[in-house]
Amino acid sequence: MGITDTIYVIEKESMKESILHSLDGRIKLILLTFIIIYAVFSTQIIVLIALEAYLILLIYLSNISFKTALLRVLILLPFSIFIIAFQPFVHPGDIIYQLPFGINITYQGLIFGALLFSRIIVTLTSVILLSSISPMQEVVQSFRKLGMPRDFSMILSLMIRFIYLFYDELKKITNAQTARNFNIFNKKTAYSWRLKQLGFTIMMMFLRSYERGENIYLSMLSRGYSDKSKLYYNLNKKIGTPEYIFIGMTLLIVIILQFLAIFFFPQLGLLGAHIT
């Protein structure tokens, strides 16, 4: 699945119909952000496992493909693995294995790496869930309703619209190159020549993006756009019973987890131990 296809799959997932899809965007944004913050400050692995189980339940209720969600987590995870991999070597504690050049692997480092990995999984799942149940434009509208400055929300809204245009142009260029049997990874051609063609591709992307941006800006001006223009968003949607249920359920789960984390989880050994 290419990058362009991935973007359209994400948007297609966010347009499905489910209990979570129909919720007010502000509630989804606030509560999933709250889960991320709680996960970041949690010091017990079992708490993070419980939060991940809750997020998986929400994914099931929102009728999102588990396969698609898992693939998106795996795509984003390598960016964090690099940080996690260093923890056993840099975190002080009891040495369990010695390597040459004075490099040591510590028990506390391994445990802290596991905690960090759990936090990242919960965070990525929350972000993926939010993007899967809320169209990108709804997220922008939610930020605007929560007080984001008008100029920032306008820039963010236009940026989201340009993502699809940008990848459409990229797709056209790559299709044209493929039709001419060009492959950037083909080792039968000289590396310098391939690098030169890649530079031409990037330059063409900038030129086409600039040209498309100018056309869109002129179109906006012809329709009355100015620096005083306001971003439209739906003011009629109100917070109802489903939103209150979602709020109550999320807060109740966090409160129960915090209660168990203080009085019960420490008795479960490593999973319930406070890791710092």
Rosetta silent file (secondary structure, phi, psi, omega in degrees, C-alpha in Angstrom):
SEQUENCE: MGITDTIYVIEKESMKESILHSLDGRIKLILLTFIIIYAVFSTQIIVLIALEAYLILLIYLSNISFKTALLRVLILLPFSIFIIAFQPFVHPGDIIYQLPFGINITYQGLIFGALLFSRIIVTLTSVILLSSISPMQEVVQSFRKLGMPRDFSMILSLMIRFIYLFYDELKKITNAQTARNFNIFNKKTAYSWRLKQLGFTIMMMFLRSYERGENIYLSMLSRGYSDKSKLYYNLNKKIGTPEYIFIGMTLLIVIILQFLAIFFFPQLGLLGAHIT
SCORE:     score description
SCORE:     0.000 S_00000001
   1 L     0.000  122.558 -179.438    0.000    0.000    0.000 S_00000001
   2 L   -77.093  174.613 -178.652    1.510    3.315   -1.099 S_00000001
   3 H   -64.167  -43.251 -179.938    1.512    6.559    0.823 S_00000001
   4 H   -61.493  -45.538  179.351   -1.285    8.006   -1.280 S_00000001
   5 H   -61.890  -38.357 -179.803   -3.425    4.900   -0.815 S_00000001
   6 H   -61.907  -43.160 -179.412   -2.741    4.983    2.928 S_00000001
   7 H   -61.895  -43.080 -179.511   -3.996    8.569    3.223 S_00000001
   8 H   -70.567  -31.631  175.865   -7.217    7.749    1.400 S_00000001
   9 H   -65.044  -41.380  178.093   -7.722    4.616    3.522 S_00000001
  10 H   -60.452  -46.095 -179.131   -7.414    6.752    6.676 S_00000001
  11 H   -67.167  -35.375  178.716   -9.999    9.205    5.387 S_00000001
  12 H   -66.160  -40.071  177.580  -12.266    6.337    4.306 S_00000001
  13 H   -61.927  -39.784 -176.513  -12.068    4.820    7.799 S_00000001
  14 H   -71.932  -14.034 -179.823  -13.002    8.172    9.355 S_00000001
  15 L   -95.177    4.078  178.441  -16.145    8.394    7.192 S_00000001
  16 L   -70.212  169.445  178.762  -17.659    5.154    8.516 S_00000001
  17 L  -110.033  124.351  176.769  -20.765    5.114   10.676 S_00000001
  18 L  -161.294  176.912  179.232  -20.523    3.992   14.303 S_00000001
  19 L   -61.172  -43.994 -177.294  -21.248    5.187   17.828 S_00000001
  20 L   -73.487  -34.700  178.754  -17.825    6.816   18.134 S_00000001
  21 L   -61.921  -32.966 -175.299  -17.890    8.365   14.659 S_00000001
  22 L   -83.890   -5.361 -179.184  -21.083   10.229   15.525 S_00000001
  23 L   -71.082  158.213  176.535  -19.707   11.792   18.716 S_00000001
  24 L   -62.722  134.246 -176.431  -18.840   15.472   18.941 S_00000001
  25 H   -59.859  -33.674  179.900  -15.288   16.043   17.694 S_00000001
  26 H   -64.062  -40.039 -179.060  -14.325   18.099   20.751 S_00000001
  27 H   -66.018  -44.730  178.712  -15.192   15.233   23.105 S_00000001
  28 H   -61.890  -43.759 -178.926  -13.165   12.726   21.101 S_00000001
  29 H   -64.072  -46.335 -176.618  -10.200   15.089   20.913 S_00000001
  30 H   -67.528  -46.555 -174.808  -10.219   15.973   24.629 S_00000001
  31 H   -69.805  -40.460  179.354  -10.740   12.451   25.981 S_00000001
  32 H   -70.564  -32.803  173.043   -8.174   10.739   23.750 S_00000001
  33 H   -66.002  -38.893  177.226   -5.681   13.499   24.577 S_00000001
  34 H   -61.762  -40.805  177.780   -6.487   12.910   28.254 S_00000001
  35 H   -63.248  -40.892  179.011   -5.738    9.181   27.822 S_00000001
  36 H   -62.437  -45.660 -179.545   -2.391   10.029   26.210 S_00000001
  37 H   -63.260  -43.037  179.250   -1.445   12.372   29.056 S_00000001
  38 H   -63.426  -38.837  179.333   -2.466    9.808   31.684 S_00000001
  39 H   -66.539  -39.137 -178.600   -0.437    7.113   29.899 S_00000001
  40 H   -63.767  -36.763 -177.632    2.657    9.342   29.704 S_00000001
  41 H   -90.421   -6.192  178.876    2.611    9.966   33.462 S_00000001
  42 L   -73.363  142.689 -178.785    1.767    6.364   34.398 S_00000001
  43 L  -118.197   13.586 -179.985    4.620    4.358   35.959 S_00000001
  44 L  -124.343  128.200 -176.583    3.016    0.895   35.975 S_00000001
  45 H   -64.008  -36.747 -177.019    3.005   -1.387   32.965 S_00000001
  46 H   -65.677  -31.659  176.081   -0.263   -3.077   33.945 S_00000001
  47 H   -63.651  -42.228 -179.955   -2.052    0.296   33.871 S_00000001
  48 H   -68.521  -35.030  176.074   -0.866    0.820   30.306 S_00000001
  49 H   -63.810  -41.010  178.850   -1.974   -2.683   29.351 S_00000001
  50 H   -65.465  -40.678  178.014   -5.454   -1.898   30.722 S_00000001
  51 H   -63.904  -40.688  178.371   -5.561    1.387   28.789 S_00000001
  52 H   -64.093  -38.864  177.323   -4.553   -0.405   25.591 S_00000001
  53 H   -62.919  -39.098  178.233   -7.322   -2.957   26.156 S_00000001
  54 H   -64.996  -41.710  179.087   -9.825   -0.097   26.528 S_00000001
  55 H   -66.041  -37.342  176.891   -8.597    1.490   23.288 S_00000001
  56 H   -63.910  -38.133  175.881   -8.898   -1.851   21.480 S_00000001
  57 H   -62.407  -41.784  177.986  -12.492   -2.063   22.725 S_00000001
  58 H   -64.216  -37.915  176.846  -13.140    1.417   21.302 S_00000001
  59 H   -62.402  -40.561  177.993  -11.627    0.341   17.978 S_00000001
  60 H   -64.101  -44.015 -179.235  -14.016   -2.621   17.943 S_00000001
  61 H   -67.398  -27.096 -178.522  -17.016   -0.403   18.737 S_00000001
  62 L   -87.797    2.493  175.233  -16.028    2.062   16.009 S_00000001
  63 L    63.140   32.012  178.331  -16.033   -0.678   13.344 S_00000001
  64 L   -89.330  143.556  178.407  -12.425    0.067   12.383 S_00000001
  65 L   -66.553  121.795  177.681  -10.359   -2.630   10.696 S_00000001
  66 H   -62.746  -36.127 -179.952   -7.978   -4.142   13.266 S_00000001
  67 H   -63.594  -45.072  179.205   -5.584   -5.034   10.470 S_00000001
  68 H   -64.169  -43.171  179.354   -5.445   -1.452    9.217 S_00000001
  69 H   -62.888  -42.153  179.867   -4.982   -0.086   12.735 S_00000001
  70 H   -64.886  -42.374  178.877   -2.191   -2.578   13.460 S_00000001
  71 H   -61.966  -38.093  179.566   -0.389   -1.762   10.217 S_00000001
  72 H   -68.965  -35.840  175.480   -0.510    1.949   11.020 S_00000001
  73 H   -64.563  -44.004 -178.823    0.941    1.290   14.483 S_00000001
  74 H   -66.315  -30.447  178.035    3.742   -0.784   12.958 S_00000001
  75 H   -68.930  -39.892 -177.482    4.481    1.970   10.434 S_00000001
  76 H   -83.200  -23.869 -173.225    4.875    4.596   13.159 S_00000001
  77 L   -62.031  -39.826 -178.388    6.590    2.375   15.735 S_00000001
  78 H   -56.181  -27.096  179.300   10.108    2.290   14.167 S_00000001
  79 H   -66.538  -21.227 -178.406   10.497    6.028   14.822 S_00000001
  80 H  -101.947  -22.054 -177.550   10.334    5.270   18.565 S_00000001
  81 H   -58.704  -35.276 -177.971   12.242    1.981   18.676 S_00000001
  82 H   -59.286  -41.871  179.630   15.552    3.841   18.346 S_00000001
  83 H   -69.795  -41.701 -178.548   14.937    5.676   21.646 S_00000001
  84 H   -64.752  -38.892 -175.313   13.725    2.548   23.438 S_00000001
  85 H   -62.522  -24.519 -178.099   16.714    0.477   22.294 S_00000001
  86 H   -83.570  -17.416 -173.300   19.147    2.771   24.115 S_00000001
  87 H   -59.452  -43.698  179.920   17.434    2.561   27.520 S_00000001
  88 H   -62.306  -20.764 -176.564   19.079   -0.703   28.736 S_00000001
  89 H   -95.123  -24.693 -174.395   22.507    0.840   28.060 S_00000001
  90 H  -108.700  -16.624 -178.508   22.042    4.334   29.495 S_00000001
  91 L   -82.192  125.459 -179.280   19.674    3.742   32.412 S_00000001
  92 L   -69.282  152.638  178.143   21.577    3.210   35.714 S_00000001
  93 L   158.908 -160.853 -178.288   20.868    0.118   37.787 S_00000001
  94 L   -74.428  125.263 -177.730   21.891   -3.472   38.414 S_00000001
  95 E   -77.126  125.837  178.323   24.184   -4.776   35.673 S_00000001
  96 E  -110.776  -14.772  178.025   22.963   -8.047   34.152 S_00000001
  97 E  -158.362  135.989 -179.369   25.335   -8.196   31.160 S_00000001
  98 E  -110.142  134.778  178.376   28.631   -6.530   30.309 S_00000001
  99 E  -113.788  165.072  177.807   29.705   -5.657   26.799 S_00000001
 100 H   -60.177  164.305  177.216   33.090   -4.473   25.486 S_00000001
 101 H    64.441   25.694  175.918   34.159   -0.823   25.771 S_00000001
 102 H    73.939   17.690  179.089   32.508   -0.459   29.178 S_00000001
 103 E   -88.930  127.964 -177.405   28.946   -0.816   27.857 S_00000001
 104 E  -123.579  147.014  173.654   26.577   -2.437   30.339 S_00000001
 105 E  -105.291  124.849 -176.864   22.979   -3.659   30.151 S_00000001
 106 E  -107.429  150.316  177.963   21.030   -2.959   33.336 S_00000001
 107 H   -62.759  -45.369  179.572   17.921   -4.624   34.705 S_00000001
 108 H   -63.038  -33.963  177.868   16.307   -1.253   35.475 S_00000001
 109 H   -65.335  -40.490  177.820   17.074   -0.122   31.924 S_00000001
 110 H   -64.541  -42.916 -179.586   15.248   -3.100   30.449 S_00000001
 111 H   -65.849  -42.163  178.979   12.232   -2.510   32.684 S_00000001
 112 H   -65.561  -36.154  175.790   12.161    1.206   31.878 S_00000001
 113 H   -62.071  -39.357  177.182   12.416    0.359   28.164 S_00000001
 114 H   -65.196  -40.203  177.504    9.366   -1.905   28.528 S_00000001
 115 H   -63.417  -44.643  179.993    7.484    0.910   30.280 S_00000001
 116 H   -63.801  -39.462  177.549    8.451    3.374   27.548 S_00000001
 117 H   -62.640  -42.066  179.048    7.392    0.906   24.868 S_00000001
 118 H   -63.837  -41.532  177.705    3.994    0.482   26.565 S_00000001
 119 H   -61.361  -42.423 -178.410    3.505    4.252   26.720 S_00000001
 120 H   -65.819  -40.862  179.571    4.318    4.606   23.039 S_00000001
 121 H   -61.399  -45.961  179.696    1.888    1.829   22.049 S_00000001
 122 H   -63.177  -42.105 -179.677   -0.956    3.480   24.000 S_00000001
 123 H   -63.923  -47.176 -179.996   -0.109    6.884   22.527 S_00000001
 124 H   -63.438  -41.050  178.797    0.044    5.611   18.939 S_00000001
 125 H   -62.913  -39.610  178.828   -3.196    3.669   19.355 S_00000001
 126 H   -64.786  -44.014  179.743   -4.931    6.788   20.699 S_00000001
 127 H   -64.210  -43.221  179.972   -3.717    8.924   17.786 S_00000001
 128 H   -65.906  -39.585  177.459   -4.721    6.279   15.249 S_00000001
 129 H   -62.679  -44.382  179.688   -8.129    5.882   16.871 S_00000001
 130 H   -61.440  -45.155 -179.250   -8.711    9.653   16.773 S_00000001
 131 H   -70.124  -21.848 -178.677   -7.719    9.902   13.103 S_00000001
 132 H   -86.292  -22.782 -178.753   -9.883    6.869   12.278 S_00000001
 133 H  -109.018   -1.580 -179.925  -13.103    8.155   13.887 S_00000001
 134 L  -133.958  116.914  173.132  -12.674   11.844   13.026 S_00000001
 135 L   -56.294  151.317 -175.529  -12.190   13.231    9.511 S_00000001
 136 H   -56.564  -39.038 -179.416   -9.229   15.590    9.333 S_00000001
 137 H   -67.162  -32.896  177.376  -11.474   18.587    8.776 S_00000001
 138 H   -66.740  -36.792  177.396  -13.501   17.688   11.876 S_00000001
 139 H   -62.621  -42.501  177.765  -10.308   17.675   13.945 S_00000001
 140 H   -62.302  -44.373  179.038   -9.523   21.187   12.695 S_00000001
 141 H   -62.231  -37.339  179.301  -13.059   22.325   13.535 S_00000001
 142 H   -65.823  -42.450  176.275  -12.723   20.813   17.013 S_00000001
 143 H   -60.832  -40.156 -178.714   -9.507   22.715   17.620 S_00000001
 144 H   -65.793  -41.744  179.241  -11.217   25.894   16.424 S_00000001
 145 H   -66.015  -27.574 -179.603  -14.187   25.371   18.758 S_00000001
 146 L   -86.620    3.755  172.510  -11.770   24.830   21.641 S_00000001
 147 L   109.059   11.132  176.772  -10.187   28.235   21.066 S_00000001
 148 L   -63.186  136.133  178.341   -7.444   27.772   18.469 S_00000001
 149 L   -54.530  145.292 -174.895   -6.594   31.163   16.872 S_00000001
 150 H   -57.592  -41.836 -177.782   -8.366   31.742   13.567 S_00000001
 151 H   -64.449  -41.345  179.019   -5.142   32.105   11.555 S_00000001
 152 H   -64.367  -43.295 -179.337   -3.731   28.822   12.871 S_00000001
 153 H   -65.956  -35.781  177.128   -6.944   26.936   12.146 S_00000001
 154 H   -65.227  -43.587  179.219   -7.062   28.391    8.619 S_00000001
 155 H   -64.143  -43.319  179.885   -3.468   27.318    7.945 S_00000001
 156 H   -64.270  -39.872  179.006   -4.119   23.846    9.341 S_00000001
 157 H   -63.559  -44.726  179.103   -7.285   23.490    7.275 S_00000001
 158 H   -67.294  -36.641  179.368   -5.504   24.461    4.053 S_00000001
 159 H   -61.841  -41.638  179.465   -2.565   22.193    4.892 S_00000001
 160 H   -63.351  -42.479  178.581   -4.897   19.209    5.221 S_00000001
 161 H   -63.885  -35.048 -176.919   -6.492   19.996    1.875 S_00000001
 162 H   -74.542  -21.835  179.702   -3.047   20.319    0.277 S_00000001
 163 H   -58.103  -45.683 -178.481   -1.924   16.889    1.506 S_00000001
 164 H   -68.554  -39.731  177.662   -4.228   15.178   -0.968 S_00000001
 165 H   -64.384  -41.151 -178.867   -3.272   17.525   -3.792 S_00000001
 166 H   -62.116  -46.148 -178.142    0.418   17.038   -3.040 S_00000001
 167 H   -74.663  -25.332  172.234    0.207   13.251   -3.140 S_00000001
 168 H   -63.001  -44.385  177.977   -1.939   13.330   -6.263 S_00000001
 169 H   -64.444  -41.315  178.457    0.865   15.218   -7.996 S_00000001
 170 H   -62.085  -39.561  179.733    3.444   12.797   -6.584 S_00000001
 171 H   -64.164  -40.837  178.893    1.396    9.873   -7.870 S_00000001
 172 H   -62.597  -42.318 -178.694    1.269   11.384  -11.365 S_00000001
 173 H   -66.935  -46.294 -179.212    5.041   11.869  -11.421 S_00000001
 174 H   -65.688  -35.175  176.078    5.825    8.371  -10.137 S_00000001
 175 H   -65.141  -41.025  177.819    3.379    6.832  -12.638 S_00000001
 176 H   -63.924  -39.894  178.384    5.073    8.726  -15.453 S_00000001
 177 H   -67.177  -40.549  178.956    8.476    7.514  -14.266 S_00000001
 178 H   -63.762  -38.427  178.719    7.244    3.927  -13.979 S_00000001
 179 H   -63.828  -22.408  178.874    5.856    4.095  -17.524 S_00000001
 180 L  -101.605   16.577  176.481    9.404    5.010  -18.652 S_00000001
 181 L    62.772   29.802  176.702   10.907    2.065  -16.693 S_00000001
 182 L   -91.222  131.918  177.749   12.541    4.326  -14.115 S_00000001
 183 L  -138.732  118.660 -175.937   13.213    2.761  -10.713 S_00000001
 184 L   -63.707  -22.758 -177.821   15.135    4.655   -8.055 S_00000001
 185 L   -98.545    6.652  179.827   16.284    1.340   -6.518 S_00000001
 186 L   -75.545  110.047 -176.152   17.520   -0.182   -9.781 S_00000001
 187 L   -78.321   -4.830  178.071   21.219   -0.874   -9.179 S_00000001
 188 L   -75.040  -18.278  176.631   21.860   -1.486  -12.870 S_00000001
 189 L  -100.150  156.854 -176.259   21.916    2.270  -13.425 S_00000001
 190 L   -63.561  140.068 -178.210   24.575    4.600  -12.051 S_00000001
 191 H   -62.588  -41.420 -179.152   23.950    5.836   -8.518 S_00000001
 192 H   -63.067  -37.245  179.587   24.809    9.437   -9.431 S_00000001
 193 H   -68.019  -41.668  177.890   22.305    9.360  -12.316 S_00000001
 194 H   -63.731  -39.873  178.151   19.553    8.004  -10.040 S_00000001
 195 H   -64.149  -37.635  178.432   20.348   10.646   -7.450 S_00000001
 196 H   -65.698  -42.174  178.477   20.136   13.315  -10.158 S_00000001
 197 H   -65.757  -35.884  176.167   16.723   12.051  -11.273 S_00000001
 198 H   -63.063  -40.122  176.357   15.524   12.092   -7.665 S_00000001
 199 H   -61.964  -40.798  177.348   16.599   15.735   -7.455 S_00000001
 200 H   -62.853  -39.310  179.576   14.624   16.509  -10.606 S_00000001
 201 H   -63.296  -45.534  178.929   11.568   14.799   -9.083 S_00000001
 202 H   -63.051  -42.538  178.202   11.788   16.852   -5.898 S_00000001
 203 H   -61.651  -41.112  179.932   12.251   20.049   -7.923 S_00000001
 204 H   -66.066  -37.096  177.694    9.229   19.197  -10.062 S_00000001
 205 H   -62.107  -43.090  178.227    7.150   18.566   -6.929 S_00000001
 206 H   -63.551  -42.453 -179.162    8.032   22.025   -5.594 S_00000001
 207 H   -65.444  -43.938 -179.969    7.212   23.679   -8.929 S_00000001
 208 H   -68.409  -37.248  177.862    3.877   21.889   -9.277 S_00000001
 209 H   -64.784  -41.370  178.716    2.977   22.569   -5.649 S_00000001
 210 H   -64.598  -43.855  179.817    3.766   26.255   -6.104 S_00000001
 211 H   -64.039  -43.542  179.408    1.728   26.415   -9.301 S_00000001
 212 H   -65.531  -38.671  178.330   -1.220   24.591   -7.718 S_00000001
 213 H   -62.735  -40.844  178.116   -1.020   26.849   -4.654 S_00000001
 214 H   -64.281  -42.096  179.200   -1.155   29.975   -6.812 S_00000001
 215 H   -63.323  -42.702 -179.984   -4.177   28.671   -8.708 S_00000001
 216 H   -66.424  -41.243 -179.993   -6.008   27.825   -5.486 S_00000001
 217 H   -63.148  -41.620  177.680   -5.166   31.212   -3.953 S_00000001
 218 H   -65.622  -36.897  176.816   -6.487   33.040   -7.029 S_00000001
 219 H   -64.317  -39.464  178.464   -9.634   30.906   -6.896 S_00000001
 220 H   -65.645  -41.159  178.438  -10.098   31.832   -3.234 S_00000001
 221 H   -63.027  -38.589 -179.222   -9.669   35.543   -4.030 S_00000001
 222 H   -68.488  -16.286  178.359  -12.268   35.312   -6.800 S_00000001
 223 L  -104.004   16.545  172.650  -14.707   33.944   -4.202 S_00000001
 224 L    91.161   14.043 -179.407  -14.206   36.816   -1.782 S_00000001
 225 L   -70.824  141.705  174.237  -11.420   35.454    0.432 S_00000001
 226 L  -152.351  177.945 -179.980   -9.431   37.958    2.510 S_00000001
 227 L   -69.793   -6.904  177.240   -7.470   38.048    5.758 S_00000001
 228 L   -97.117   -0.753 -177.890  -10.781   38.802    7.515 S_00000001
 229 L   -67.744  146.835 -178.962  -12.426   35.607    6.276 S_00000001
 230 L  -109.530  145.244  176.988  -13.635   33.162    8.920 S_00000001
 231 L   -76.656  126.855 -179.321  -13.345   29.397    8.906 S_00000001
 232 L   -79.498  137.482  169.534  -16.779   27.809    8.746 S_00000001
 233 L  -149.692  154.558 -173.895  -17.680   25.129   11.221 S_00000001
 234 L   -73.234  118.747  179.586  -20.963   23.608   12.344 S_00000001
 235 L   -97.081   -5.600 -173.028  -22.330   25.333   15.429 S_00000001
 236 L   -84.071  -22.082 -178.007  -25.575   23.374   15.579 S_00000001
 237 L   -72.958  126.258 -178.060  -24.168   20.113   16.868 S_00000001
 238 L  -115.878  158.091  178.337  -24.598   19.876   20.626 S_00000001
 239 L   -74.500  124.547 -176.919  -23.221   17.518   23.239 S_00000001
 240 L  -121.030 -159.806 -176.538  -25.834   14.859   23.958 S_00000001
 241 H   -61.246  -44.765  178.940  -26.301   11.567   25.805 S_00000001
 242 H   -58.018  -39.566  179.352  -23.743    9.535   23.788 S_00000001
 243 H   -64.875  -41.631  179.752  -21.055   12.130   24.549 S_00000001
 244 H   -66.068  -35.855  177.302  -21.858   12.083   28.275 S_00000001
 245 H   -64.638  -44.033  179.440  -21.729    8.268   28.279 S_00000001
 246 H   -63.335  -42.776  177.956  -18.323    8.313   26.579 S_00000001
 247 H   -61.882  -49.077 -177.868  -17.043   10.928   29.053 S_00000001
 248 H   -63.458  -40.592 -178.723  -18.370    9.006   32.065 S_00000001
 249 H   -66.161  -43.493 -179.591  -17.035    5.666   30.852 S_00000001
 250 H   -66.229  -45.855  179.693  -13.551    7.025   30.149 S_00000001
 251 H   -65.030  -38.013  179.698  -13.299    8.910   33.444 S_00000001
 252 H   -64.082  -42.836  179.537  -14.636    5.924   35.380 S_00000001
 253 H   -64.031  -42.269  179.817  -12.034    3.602   33.856 S_00000001
 254 H   -65.671  -41.595  179.482   -9.201    6.044   34.616 S_00000001
 255 H   -63.766  -43.693  179.134  -10.409    6.522   38.215 S_00000001
 256 H   -63.355  -43.341  179.305  -10.663    2.744   38.766 S_00000001
 257 H   -62.547  -40.546  179.498   -7.207    2.224   37.257 S_00000001
 258 H   -67.178  -38.525  177.426   -5.719    4.915   39.483 S_00000001
 259 H   -63.337  -46.444  178.821   -7.375    3.401   42.556 S_00000001
 260 H   -65.765  -34.687 -179.803   -6.051   -0.057   41.677 S_00000001
 261 H   -64.332  -30.060 -178.371   -2.638    1.420   40.869 S_00000001
 262 H   -85.507  -42.097 -168.913   -2.377    2.802   44.406 S_00000001
 263 H  -108.212  -20.757 -172.140   -3.869   -0.002   46.491 S_00000001
 264 L  -123.036  -46.121 -174.651   -3.797   -3.250   44.476 S_00000001
 265 H   -58.738  -36.080  179.848   -1.425   -3.287   41.491 S_00000001
 266 H   -58.373  -18.298 -179.914    1.813   -2.942   43.542 S_00000001
 267 H   -83.712   -4.460 -175.785    1.101   -6.444   44.923 S_00000001
 268 H   -91.577    6.621  177.675    1.259   -7.987   41.429 S_00000001
 269 H    86.530 -138.052 -172.127    5.038   -7.853   41.163 S_00000001
 270 H   -60.869  -43.392 -176.989    6.845   -6.485   38.123 S_00000001
 271 H   -63.379  -31.717 -178.189    3.743   -5.498   36.124 S_00000001
 272 H  -100.262    1.786 -178.843    2.397   -3.458   39.028 S_00000001
 273 L   -73.362  145.241  175.553    5.686   -2.042   40.254 S_00000001
 274 L   -78.445  117.766 -176.541    6.248    1.715   40.019 S_00000001
 275 L  -107.530  126.592  179.223    9.012    2.210   37.445 S_00000001
 276 L  -128.737    0.000    0.000   10.949    5.471   37.336 S_00000001
